Protein backbone atom coordinates (compact mmCIF):
# COMPACT_ATOMS: atom_id res chain seq x y z
CA UNK A 1 0.00 0.00 0.00
CA UNK A 2 1.38 3.40 -0.96
CA UNK A 3 1.64 5.99 1.79
CA UNK A 4 -0.23 9.18 1.02
CA UNK A 5 1.06 12.40 2.47
CA UNK A 6 -1.41 15.21 3.10
CA UNK A 7 -1.11 18.23 0.84
CA UNK A 8 -0.57 21.78 2.01
CA UNK A 9 -3.63 23.98 2.56
CA UNK A 10 -4.13 26.65 -0.07
CA UNK A 11 -2.33 24.64 -2.74
CA UNK A 12 -3.57 22.33 -5.45
CA UNK A 13 -2.29 19.47 -3.28
CA UNK A 14 -4.68 19.90 -0.34
CA UNK A 15 -7.02 16.96 0.19
CA UNK A 16 -10.64 17.69 1.12
CA UNK A 17 -13.19 15.01 1.96
CA UNK A 18 -16.85 16.07 1.76
CA UNK A 19 -18.94 14.44 4.48
CA UNK A 20 -22.35 13.68 3.02
CA UNK A 21 -23.53 11.37 5.81
CA UNK A 22 -22.11 9.26 8.61
CA UNK A 23 -18.43 8.73 7.82
CA UNK A 24 -15.99 6.17 9.23
CA UNK A 25 -12.57 7.28 8.01
CA UNK A 26 -10.24 4.52 6.82
CA UNK A 27 -6.45 4.51 7.17
CA UNK A 28 -6.28 5.46 3.49
CA UNK A 29 -8.40 8.55 4.20
CA UNK A 30 -6.03 9.60 7.00
CA UNK A 31 -4.12 11.69 4.46
CA UNK A 32 -7.12 14.06 4.24
CA UNK A 33 -6.45 17.63 5.43
CA UNK A 34 -10.05 18.70 5.81
CA UNK A 35 -13.41 17.01 6.37
CA UNK A 36 -16.30 19.31 5.44
CA UNK A 37 -19.88 18.75 6.58
CA UNK A 38 -22.21 19.46 3.68
CA UNK A 39 -25.79 20.64 3.35
CA UNK A 40 -28.45 18.82 5.35
CA UNK A 41 -25.91 17.10 7.58
CA UNK A 42 -26.42 15.95 11.15
CA UNK A 43 -24.12 12.95 11.32
CA UNK A 44 -21.08 11.34 12.92
CA UNK A 45 -17.50 11.26 11.67
CA UNK A 46 -15.27 8.54 13.11
CA UNK A 47 -11.60 9.47 12.96
CA UNK A 48 -9.13 6.97 11.47
CA UNK A 49 -7.64 4.30 13.73
CA UNK A 50 -4.30 5.74 14.84
CA UNK A 51 -2.53 2.36 14.96
CA UNK A 52 -3.31 1.85 11.26
CA UNK A 53 -1.78 5.21 10.30
CA UNK A 54 1.87 5.96 9.62
CA UNK A 55 2.98 7.74 12.81
CA UNK A 56 3.93 10.95 10.98
CA UNK A 57 0.99 10.80 8.58
CA UNK A 58 -1.08 13.94 8.75
CA UNK A 59 -1.01 14.57 12.50
CA UNK A 60 -3.80 17.17 12.10
CA UNK A 61 -7.21 16.78 10.47
CA UNK A 62 -9.54 19.79 10.35
CA UNK A 63 -13.26 19.11 10.74
CA UNK A 64 -15.52 21.93 9.56
CA UNK A 65 -19.30 22.03 9.88
CA UNK A 66 -20.50 24.54 7.30
CA UNK A 67 -23.21 27.13 7.91
CA UNK A 68 -25.54 25.26 5.55
CA UNK A 69 -25.05 21.86 7.19
CA UNK A 70 -28.25 22.03 9.21
CA UNK A 71 -27.05 19.99 12.16
CA UNK A 72 -24.33 19.13 14.64
CA UNK A 73 -21.33 17.07 13.50
CA UNK A 74 -20.52 14.42 16.11
CA UNK A 75 -16.87 13.34 16.34
CA UNK A 76 -15.98 9.81 17.42
CA UNK A 77 -12.79 7.80 17.85
CA UNK A 78 -12.23 4.41 16.25
CA UNK A 79 -12.57 1.45 18.62
CA UNK A 80 -9.49 1.31 20.86
CA UNK A 81 -8.67 5.01 20.40
CA UNK A 82 -9.88 7.84 22.63
CA UNK A 83 -10.71 11.54 22.36
CA UNK A 84 -9.64 14.31 24.69
CA UNK A 85 -11.63 17.48 24.07
CA UNK A 86 -14.72 18.36 22.08
CA UNK A 87 -16.81 15.62 20.51
CA UNK A 88 -19.08 17.88 18.47
CA UNK A 89 -18.79 20.69 15.95
CA UNK A 90 -21.83 22.96 15.86
CA UNK A 91 -23.11 24.59 12.68
CA UNK A 92 -20.67 27.23 11.36
CA UNK A 93 -17.77 25.99 13.49
CA UNK A 94 -14.78 23.76 13.09
CA UNK A 95 -12.23 21.88 15.18
CA UNK A 96 -8.72 20.47 14.82
CA UNK A 97 -8.10 16.81 15.54
CA UNK A 98 -4.46 15.98 16.44
CA UNK A 99 -3.22 12.51 17.28
CA UNK A 100 -0.32 11.45 19.49
CA UNK A 101 0.76 8.59 17.21
CA UNK A 102 -0.46 6.05 19.76
CA UNK A 103 -4.16 5.91 20.75
CA UNK A 104 -5.38 9.44 21.52
CA UNK A 105 -6.98 12.17 19.43
CA UNK A 106 -6.87 15.69 20.91
CA UNK A 107 -9.66 17.94 19.70
CA UNK A 108 -9.24 21.74 19.84
C-alpha positions in Angstrom: 0.0 0.0 0.0 1.4 3.4 -1.0 1.6 6.0 1.8 -0.2 9.2 1.0 1.1 12.4 2.5 -1.4 15.2 3.1 -1.1 18.2 0.8 -0.6 21.8 2.0 -3.6 24.0 2.6 -4.1 26.6 -0.1 -2.3 24.6 -2.7 -3.6 22.3 -5.4 -2.3 19.5 -3.3 -4.7 19.9 -0.3 -7.0 17.0 0.2 -10.6 17.7 1.1 -13.2 15.0 2.0 -16.9 16.1 1.8 -18.9 14.4 4.5 -22.4 13.7 3.0 -23.5 11.4 5.8 -22.1 9.3 8.6 -18.4 8.7 7.8 -16.0 6.2 9.2 -12.6 7.3 8.0 -10.2 4.5 6.8 -6.4 4.5 7.2 -6.3 5.5 3.5 -8.4 8.5 4.2 -6.0 9.6 7.0 -4.1 11.7 4.5 -7.1 14.1 4.2 -6.5 17.6 5.4 -10.0 18.7 5.8 -13.4 17.0 6.4 -16.3 19.3 5.4 -19.9 18.7 6.6 -22.2 19.5 3.7 -25.8 20.6 3.3 -28.4 18.8 5.4 -25.9 17.1 7.6 -26.4 15.9 11.2 -24.1 13.0 11.3 -21.1 11.3 12.9 -17.5 11.3 11.7 -15.3 8.5 13.1 -11.6 9.5 13.0 -9.1 7.0 11.5 -7.6 4.3 13.7 -4.3 5.7 14.8 -2.5 2.4 15.0 -3.3 1.8 11.3 -1.8 5.2 10.3 1.9 6.0 9.6 3.0 7.7 12.8 3.9 10.9 11.0 1.0 10.8 8.6 -1.1 13.9 8.7 -1.0 14.6 12.5 -3.8 17.2 12.1 -7.2 16.8 10.5 -9.5 19.8 10.4 -13.3 19.1 10.7 -15.5 21.9 9.6 -19.3 22.0 9.9 -20.5 24.5 7.3 -23.2 27.1 7.9 -25.5 25.3 5.5 -25.0 21.9 7.2 -28.2 22.0 9.2 -27.1 20.0 12.2 -24.3 19.1 14.6 -21.3 17.1 13.5 -20.5 14.4 16.1 -16.9 13.3 16.3 -16.0 9.8 17.4 -12.8 7.8 17.8 -12.2 4.4 16.2 -12.6 1.5 18.6 -9.5 1.3 20.9 -8.7 5.0 20.4 -9.9 7.8 22.6 -10.7 11.5 22.4 -9.6 14.3 24.7 -11.6 17.5 24.1 -14.7 18.4 22.1 -16.8 15.6 20.5 -19.1 17.9 18.5 -18.8 20.7 16.0 -21.8 23.0 15.9 -23.1 24.6 12.7 -20.7 27.2 11.4 -17.8 26.0 13.5 -14.8 23.8 13.1 -12.2 21.9 15.2 -8.7 20.5 14.8 -8.1 16.8 15.5 -4.5 16.0 16.4 -3.2 12.5 17.3 -0.3 11.5 19.5 0.8 8.6 17.2 -0.5 6.0 19.8 -4.2 5.9 20.7 -5.4 9.4 21.5 -7.0 12.2 19.4 -6.9 15.7 20.9 -9.7 17.9 19.7 -9.2 21.7 19.8 
